[in-house]
Amino acid sequence: HIDVEDAVFIQVAVPSREQVEQYRILRDDIERLIGRINGDHGRIGRPAVHYLHSSYPREEMAAMYRAADVMVVTPYRDGMNLVAKEYVACRYEDDGALVLSEFAGAADELRQAWLVNPYDINGMKSALLEAYQADDKEVTRRMKAMRKQVTQHDVKAWAASFMTELSDVGGGHAKDVRAPGGE
């Protein structure tokens, strides 16, 4: 049994699309839910969830990634979701556990994360506990593999691959397609 005193949960919600009514409604719902959770499980000076609705400089985000033993990235649907890759990139000691939605684009590359279906609440709870309780050897094995993936498949590798595929498509124009810088 894990008690609220055993962990610190930080939710960083970077403001985006604040002008869209559905996002404002969602933010209100999230803030009400966090208030209820903190009221039920928090203590004076020790909330169960630290909710940060703000943008942070890259250095501060990197510090939070380094401090997090477990990172949870669980969108219902998403694009690449670079937050998961940023977390992995910051774990240079090959520690830290990533719990990642199977619907995040990054899940295709970060197969060693604890992959979850965010609609399956019991499955999420199990994965969180498993990641939290995993031994150092298991955590290191998984993180090493994810770090190798992230470092070998960086933006330069992606751009080169994209340009190669684009030139392979060929077809109806006379322009030479090559990577920036003439390479």
Backbone as CSV, one residue per row, in Angstrom:
resi,resn,N_x,N_y,N_z,CA_x,CA_y,CA_z,C_x,C_y,C_z
1,HIS,0.841,-1.178,0.000,0.000,0.000,0.000,0.887,1.243,0.000
2,ILE,0.655,2.145,-0.938,1.417,3.384,-1.027,0.565,4.509,-0.456
3,ASP,1.163,5.286,0.412,0.474,6.410,1.043,0.820,7.696,0.316
4,VAL,-0.022,8.698,0.459,0.229,9.991,-0.169,1.554,10.586,0.297
5,GLU,2.024,10.188,1.455,3.302,10.678,1.979,4.500,10.058,1.256
6,ASP,4.265,8.967,0.496,5.354,8.263,-0.167,5.777,8.895,-1.488
7,ALA,4.961,9.777,-2.019,5.236,10.300,-3.358,4.780,11.747,-3.480
8,VAL,5.370,12.429,-4.427,4.945,13.781,-4.797,4.485,13.696,-6.241
9,PHE,3.254,14.104,-6.501,2.725,14.097,-7.854,2.680,15.533,-8.347
10,ILE,3.376,15.795,-9.442,3.397,17.132,-10.036,2.739,17.050,-11.398
11,GLN,1.721,17.856,-11.606,1.051,17.943,-12.897,1.406,19.283,-13.522
12,VAL,2.192,19.252,-14.583,2.530,20.474,-15.305,1.595,20.562,-16.503
13,ALA,0.787,21.596,-16.524,-0.155,21.824,-17.623,0.244,23.116,-18.313
14,VAL,0.929,22.990,-19.425,1.373,24.162,-20.166,0.165,24.761,-20.875
15,PRO,-0.103,26.040,-20.624,-1.279,26.662,-21.257,-1.186,26.605,-22.783
16,SER,-2.275,26.171,-23.384,-2.359,26.168,-24.848,-3.828,26.271,-25.223
17,ARG,-4.072,26.929,-26.291,-5.428,27.068,-26.821,-6.406,27.587,-25.772
18,GLU,-5.927,28.494,-24.942,-6.742,29.042,-23.850,-7.987,29.765,-24.360
19,GLN,-7.959,30.219,-25.612,-9.088,30.941,-26.154,-10.218,30.005,-26.601
20,VAL,-9.965,28.712,-26.699,-10.976,27.746,-27.123,-11.835,27.370,-25.909
21,GLU,-13.135,27.531,-26.047,-14.072,27.306,-24.933,-13.935,25.902,-24.338
22,GLN,-13.800,24.874,-25.187,-13.689,23.504,-24.678,-12.451,23.328,-23.799
23,TYR,-11.381,24.015,-24.119,-10.162,23.936,-23.314,-10.369,24.623,-21.967
24,ARG,-11.084,25.736,-21.965,-11.377,26.405,-20.688,-12.250,25.530,-19.809
25,ILE,-13.231,24.881,-20.405,-14.110,23.978,-19.647,-13.293,22.807,-19.092
26,LEU,-12.430,22.242,-19.930,-11.580,21.131,-19.487,-10.661,21.568,-18.347
27,ARG,-10.064,22.742,-18.467,-9.198,23.246,-17.394,-9.978,23.397,-16.096
28,ASP,-11.185,23.953,-16.162,-12.022,24.091,-14.961,-12.313,22.730,-14.341
29,ASP,-12.641,21.743,-15.193,-12.921,20.390,-14.689,-11.692,19.793,-14.002
30,ILE,-10.522,19.965,-14.621,-9.280,19.431,-14.049,-8.984,20.096,-12.712
31,GLU,-9.118,21.405,-12.665,-8.822,22.122,-11.418,-9.788,21.729,-10.299
32,ARG,-11.063,21.511,-10.643,-12.030,21.043,-9.628,-11.649,19.656,-9.122
33,LEU,-11.279,18.764,-10.045,-10.896,17.402,-9.676,-9.647,17.405,-8.796
34,ILE,-8.656,18.206,-9.146,-7.434,18.287,-8.345,-7.755,18.855,-6.964
35,GLY,-8.635,19.845,-6.901,-9.055,20.382,-5.608,-9.717,19.315,-4.747
36,ARG,-10.547,18.479,-5.375,-11.217,17.390,-4.645,-10.192,16.360,-4.155
37,ILE,-9.257,15.998,-5.009,-8.208,15.027,-4.637,-7.383,15.588,-3.480
38,ASN,-6.967,16.842,-3.599,-6.168,17.447,-2.528,-6.966,17.565,-1.238
39,GLY,-8.251,17.849,-1.347,-9.097,17.919,-0.154,-9.243,16.571,0.531
40,ASP,-9.329,15.501,-0.278,-9.512,14.155,0.276,-8.212,13.526,0.768
41,HIS,-7.096,13.815,0.087,-5.863,13.078,0.364,-4.683,13.942,0.808
42,GLY,-4.773,15.245,0.610,-3.659,16.115,0.962,-3.623,16.432,2.440
43,ARG,-2.571,17.078,2.823,-2.390,17.547,4.198,-2.012,19.022,4.121
44,ILE,-2.091,19.727,5.207,-1.688,21.133,5.209,-0.216,21.217,4.816
45,GLY,0.059,22.003,3.801,1.424,22.149,3.310,1.911,20.982,2.477
46,ARG,1.062,19.988,2.249,1.452,18.791,1.492,0.282,18.317,0.624
47,PRO,0.037,19.010,-0.500,-1.052,18.561,-1.370,-0.714,17.212,-2.004
48,ALA,-1.725,16.450,-2.332,-1.511,15.177,-3.020,-1.031,15.418,-4.454
49,VAL,-1.539,16.495,-5.074,-1.172,16.854,-6.440,-0.730,18.310,-6.464
50,HIS,0.477,18.529,-6.951,0.957,19.896,-7.179,0.600,20.227,-8.627
51,TYR,-0.331,21.145,-8.820,-0.814,21.489,-10.152,-0.176,22.793,-10.588
52,LEU,0.602,22.730,-11.664,1.314,23.896,-12.175,0.790,24.209,-13.568
53,HIS,-0.024,25.245,-13.683,-0.590,25.640,-14.975,0.207,26.825,-15.490
54,SER,1.342,26.523,-16.098,2.244,27.575,-16.529,3.288,26.991,-17.473
55,SER,3.909,27.875,-18.229,5.061,27.477,-19.047,6.317,27.663,-18.209
56,TYR,7.303,26.801,-18.437,8.553,26.874,-17.693,9.716,26.882,-18.660
57,PRO,10.807,27.563,-18.296,12.005,27.517,-19.141,12.512,26.080,-19.261
58,ARG,13.202,25.825,-20.344,13.726,24.486,-20.625,14.536,23.934,-19.466
59,GLU,15.361,24.792,-18.819,16.204,24.329,-17.705,15.360,23.843,-16.530
60,GLU,14.251,24.544,-16.250,13.380,24.122,-15.147,12.653,22.829,-15.475
61,MET,12.226,22.688,-16.738,11.579,21.435,-17.131,12.574,20.281,-17.033
62,ALA,13.807,20.507,-17.464,14.831,19.460,-17.374,15.066,19.065,-15.915
63,ALA,15.061,20.048,-15.023,15.239,19.753,-13.590,14.074,18.912,-13.072
64,MET,12.858,19.227,-13.498,11.695,18.416,-13.077,11.793,17.010,-13.645
65,TYR,12.225,16.882,-14.916,12.403,15.548,-15.502,13.440,14.754,-14.727
66,ARG,14.534,15.417,-14.322,15.593,14.736,-13.574,15.107,14.313,-12.187
67,ALA,14.223,15.110,-11.598,13.733,14.815,-10.247,12.671,13.716,-10.244
68,ALA,12.012,13.492,-11.369,10.893,12.550,-11.432,11.376,11.109,-11.550
69,ASP,11.089,10.307,-10.552,11.409,8.875,-10.624,10.528,8.178,-11.655
70,VAL,9.288,8.654,-11.765,8.339,8.100,-12.731,7.692,9.261,-13.469
71,MET,7.698,9.186,-14.782,7.040,10.184,-15.635,5.810,9.527,-16.236
72,VAL,4.690,10.220,-16.167,3.438,9.684,-16.691,2.964,10.582,-17.834
73,VAL,2.869,10.013,-19.027,2.407,10.733,-20.205,1.283,9.893,-20.802
74,THR,0.042,10.288,-20.541,-1.072,9.405,-20.892,-2.195,10.107,-21.672
75,PRO,-1.882,10.644,-22.844,-2.954,11.242,-23.643,-3.885,10.168,-24.219
76,TYR,-5.127,10.560,-24.460,-6.089,9.656,-25.109,-5.789,9.533,-26.599
77,ARG,-5.327,10.613,-27.175,-4.861,10.601,-28.562,-3.885,11.747,-28.688
78,ASP,-2.901,11.553,-29.542,-1.862,12.561,-29.573,-1.005,12.396,-30.802
79,GLY,-0.191,13.403,-31.047,0.812,13.321,-32.094,2.034,12.641,-31.532
80,MET,3.200,13.181,-31.783,4.451,12.551,-31.353,4.624,12.606,-29.842
81,ASN,4.204,13.656,-29.222,4.360,13.897,-27.797,5.825,13.855,-27.375
82,LEU,6.486,14.955,-27.604,7.914,15.059,-27.341,8.260,15.095,-25.863
83,VAL,7.288,15.344,-24.996,7.548,15.378,-23.558,8.154,14.050,-23.099
84,ALA,7.640,12.954,-23.596,8.175,11.640,-23.218,9.633,11.505,-23.647
85,LYS,9.949,11.985,-24.843,11.328,11.916,-25.335,12.228,12.867,-24.560
86,GLU,11.710,14.025,-24.177,12.496,14.959,-23.374,12.851,14.323,-22.033
87,TYR,11.896,13.635,-21.420,12.157,12.946,-20.153,13.284,11.930,-20.326
88,VAL,13.177,11.108,-21.359,14.194,10.084,-21.619,15.555,10.731,-21.859
89,ALA,15.585,11.808,-22.637,16.849,12.483,-22.940,17.524,13.017,-21.678
90,CYS,16.736,13.391,-20.681,17.290,13.943,-19.431,17.778,12.867,-18.467
91,ARG,17.470,11.608,-18.716,17.813,10.537,-17.778,19.176,9.934,-18.114
92,TYR,20.222,10.762,-18.089,21.553,10.337,-18.519,22.191,9.313,-17.599
93,GLU,21.623,9.061,-16.427,22.141,8.004,-15.560,21.370,6.696,-15.756
94,ASP,20.550,6.656,-16.803,19.743,5.481,-17.143,18.830,5.036,-16.010
95,ASP,18.316,6.018,-15.278,17.332,5.735,-14.243,16.026,6.391,-14.655
96,GLY,14.992,6.179,-13.878,13.697,6.773,-14.178,12.835,5.833,-15.003
97,ALA,11.535,5.886,-14.729,10.581,5.022,-15.413,9.568,5.880,-16.160
98,LEU,9.219,5.442,-17.357,8.244,6.153,-18.181,6.990,5.312,-18.325
99,VAL,5.857,5.875,-17.901,4.548,5.270,-18.120,3.926,6.070,-19.257
100,LEU,3.645,5.396,-20.364,3.293,6.093,-21.594,2.040,5.494,-22.233
101,SER,1.147,6.374,-22.657,-0.052,5.942,-23.370,0.328,5.263,-24.675
102,GLU,-0.305,4.156,-24.943,-0.072,3.473,-26.219,-0.591,4.300,-27.395
103,PHE,-1.376,5.352,-27.114,-1.918,6.209,-28.163,-1.011,7.394,-28.484
104,ALA,0.030,7.623,-27.697,0.983,8.699,-27.977,1.864,8.250,-29.149
105,GLY,2.179,9.168,-30.039,3.033,8.827,-31.167,4.375,8.279,-30.724
106,ALA,4.883,8.775,-29.609,6.186,8.333,-29.094,6.172,6.868,-28.669
107,ALA,4.997,6.294,-28.448,4.908,4.896,-28.013,5.469,3.939,-29.064
108,ASP,5.403,4.326,-30.333,5.951,3.472,-31.394,7.463,3.322,-31.263
109,GLU,8.123,4.354,-30.747,9.578,4.323,-30.612,10.031,3.916,-29.209
110,LEU,9.242,4.237,-28.206,9.647,3.993,-26.816,8.915,2.764,-26.271
111,ARG,9.167,1.625,-26.906,8.473,0.374,-26.567,8.846,-0.153,-25.186
112,GLN,9.960,0.315,-24.622,10.387,-0.181,-23.311,9.717,0.580,-22.169
113,ALA,8.926,1.581,-22.487,8.152,2.269,-21.448,7.084,1.300,-20.943
114,TRP,6.516,1.613,-19.809,5.347,0.873,-19.357,4.179,1.438,-20.158
115,LEU,3.782,0.711,-21.216,2.728,1.194,-22.098,1.362,0.877,-21.512
116,VAL,0.480,1.869,-21.574,-0.838,1.727,-20.973,-1.920,2.227,-21.921
117,ASN,-3.117,1.720,-21.700,-4.301,2.258,-22.346,-4.920,3.219,-21.330
118,PRO,-4.925,4.531,-21.608,-5.399,5.489,-20.607,-6.894,5.365,-20.290
119,TYR,-7.640,4.624,-21.093,-9.052,4.375,-20.784,-9.212,3.271,-19.740
120,ASP,-8.168,2.476,-19.540,-8.180,1.351,-18.596,-7.572,1.805,-17.269
121,ILE,-8.408,2.294,-16.374,-7.940,2.866,-15.110,-7.198,1.823,-14.270
122,ASN,-7.728,0.615,-14.175,-7.047,-0.421,-13.388,-5.710,-0.803,-14.001
123,GLY,-5.638,-0.858,-15.318,-4.375,-1.127,-15.999,-3.362,-0.016,-15.747
124,MET,-3.858,1.231,-15.716,-2.963,2.362,-15.426,-2.433,2.260,-14.001
125,LYS,-3.313,1.961,-13.060,-2.862,1.822,-11.667,-1.805,0.731,-11.554
126,SER,-2.041,-0.389,-12.205,-1.073,-1.501,-12.162,0.263,-1.087,-12.754
127,ALA,0.231,-0.400,-13.891,1.483,0.017,-14.536,2.229,1.036,-13.681
128,LEU,1.504,1.967,-13.070,2.147,2.952,-12.190,2.834,2.263,-11.020
129,LEU,2.141,1.326,-10.397,2.739,0.589,-9.280,3.941,-0.229,-9.741
130,GLU,3.807,-0.880,-10.894,4.911,-1.688,-11.414,6.135,-0.813,-11.691
131,ALA,5.915,0.344,-12.307,7.026,1.256,-12.598,7.647,1.779,-11.307
132,TYR,6.811,2.114,-10.353,7.274,2.642,-9.065,8.078,1.600,-8.283
133,GLN,7.650,0.349,-8.365,8.266,-0.714,-7.567,9.331,-1.508,-8.338
134,ALA,9.572,-1.176,-9.590,10.537,-1.927,-10.396,11.929,-1.835,-9.785
135,ASP,12.676,-2.926,-9.883,14.042,-2.896,-9.352,14.940,-2.096,-10.284
136,ASP,16.074,-1.674,-9.746,16.997,-0.810,-10.479,17.453,-1.439,-11.799
137,LYS,17.677,-2.745,-11.796,18.151,-3.434,-12.999,17.116,-3.322,-14.121
138,GLU,15.848,-3.521,-13.798,14.773,-3.430,-14.792,14.636,-2.006,-15.321
139,VAL,14.674,-1.030,-14.421,14.560,0.376,-14.806,15.719,0.765,-15.727
140,THR,16.927,0.366,-15.356,18.112,0.690,-16.155,18.033,0.045,-17.533
141,ARG,17.622,-1.211,-17.596,17.506,-1.914,-18.879,16.549,-1.173,-19.809
142,ARG,15.401,-0.809,-19.286,14.395,-0.126,-20.099,14.882,1.268,-20.536
143,MET,15.432,2.025,-19.581,15.838,3.396,-19.897,17.011,3.410,-20.880
144,LYS,17.949,2.487,-20.726,19.079,2.422,-21.672,18.570,2.237,-23.100
145,ALA,17.626,1.333,-23.265,17.079,1.065,-24.604,16.345,2.296,-25.141
146,MET,15.589,2.977,-24.288,14.865,4.169,-24.747,15.824,5.307,-25.070
147,ARG,16.863,5.474,-24.248,17.848,6.531,-24.513,18.591,6.263,-25.826
148,LYS,18.903,5.017,-26.104,19.552,4.678,-27.365,18.641,5.058,-28.532
149,GLN,17.382,4.741,-28.410,16.405,5.081,-29.459,16.338,6.591,-29.671
150,VAL,16.248,7.339,-28.584,16.111,8.801,-28.683,17.373,9.436,-29.248
151,THR,18.545,8.979,-28.817,19.783,9.603,-29.300,20.085,9.229,-30.754
152,GLN,19.727,8.021,-31.156,20.004,7.601,-32.536,18.962,8.126,-33.528
153,HIS,17.790,8.439,-33.049,16.703,8.893,-33.926,16.309,10.316,-33.557
154,ASP,17.293,11.206,-33.613,17.037,12.609,-33.282,16.449,13.336,-34.490
155,VAL,16.289,14.641,-34.374,15.647,15.412,-35.433,16.456,15.376,-36.727
156,LYS,17.781,15.318,-36.628,18.605,15.242,-37.840,18.354,13.923,-38.573
157,ALA,18.280,12.829,-37.829,18.002,11.528,-38.439,16.602,11.521,-39.055
158,TRP,15.647,12.124,-38.353,14.283,12.202,-38.889,14.261,13.003,-40.185
159,ALA,14.929,14.164,-40.211,14.946,15.012,-41.406,15.599,14.279,-42.577
160,ALA,16.711,13.610,-42.320,17.392,12.871,-43.388,16.490,11.769,-43.931
161,SER,15.828,11.053,-43.051,14.918,9.991,-43.463,13.751,10.559,-44.274
162,PHE,13.209,11.673,-43.806,12.100,12.317,-44.500,12.518,12.748,-45.899
163,MET,13.682,13.385,-46.001,14.167,13.858,-47.299,14.446,12.681,-48.236
164,THR,14.970,11.584,-47.714,15.211,10.395,-48.532,13.890,9.844,-49.062
165,GLU,12.910,9.720,-48.178,11.599,9.224,-48.617,10.975,10.164,-49.630
166,LEU,11.121,11.465,-49.418,10.571,12.452,-50.335,11.216,12.324,-51.710
167,SER,12.533,12.169,-51.744,13.208,12.042,-53.045,12.881,10.707,-53.704
168,ASP,12.624,9.662,-52.901,12.244,8.364,-53.455,10.876,8.421,-54.130
169,VAL,10.022,9.299,-53.645,8.695,9.451,-54.245,8.854,9.967,-55.663
170,GLY,9.833,10.877,-55.835,10.145,11.397,-57.162,8.930,12.027,-57.817
171,GLY,8.876,11.908,-59.106,7.691,12.364,-59.815,7.777,13.782,-60.297
172,GLY,6.738,14.270,-60.732,6.411,15.393,-61.555,7.041,16.748,-61.336
173,HIS,8.259,16.870,-60.900,8.881,18.189,-60.871,10.368,18.037,-61.210
174,ALA,10.966,19.156,-61.547,12.367,19.122,-61.963,13.306,19.595,-60.880
175,LYS,12.802,19.818,-59.682,13.648,20.339,-58.604,14.428,19.215,-57.946
176,ASP,15.654,19.534,-57.542,16.500,18.596,-56.813,16.122,18.655,-55.354
177,VAL,15.755,17.546,-54.765,15.375,17.497,-53.362,16.555,16.991,-52.553
178,ARG,17.019,17.823,-51.626,18.141,17.417,-50.769,17.994,18.082,-49.420
179,ALA,18.727,17.576,-48.478,18.662,18.097,-47.112,19.224,19.513,-47.073
180,PRO,18.796,20.334,-46.097,19.344,21.668,-45.949,20.862,21.605,-45.799
181,GLY,21.540,22.615,-46.314,22.996,22.653,-46.211,23.676,21.934,-47.371
182,GLY,22.884,21.448,-48.330,23.439,20.828,-49.517,23.899,19.395,-49.351
183,GLU,23.575,18.779,-48.209,24.030,17.396,-47.972,23.113,16.402,-48.651
